Amino acid sequence: MNLFIAGLILDTTGKIFIGLAVLMVHHNIFKEHRIERHVLRALRKEWTLSILGISLIIIGAVMQLVFHL
C-alpha cells in the first residue's frame, strides 16, 4: 500500500469521525425540548449540512482512490 493511499484513508476516516461527533452532539441537544424553536431549526439545518459534508468527504476520497489507482 502506497503512503498516499494510507494517508488519504486515515485523513478521510478522521474527518468522518469529527463529522459524526458533531452529529452526535446535535442529536443530544435536539433531544432536549427546552430549547427554543428557532434554535432547533438551526440545528436541523446544521445536521443536514453535516450529513452532506460527510457524504462529500467519502465521495471525494473514493474518487481520489479510483484516480490514483
Buried (B, 14 or more C-beta within 10 A) or exposed (E): EEEEEEEBEEEBEEBBEBBEEBBEEBEEEBEEEEEEEEEEEEBEEBBEEBEEBBEEBBEEBEEBBEEEE
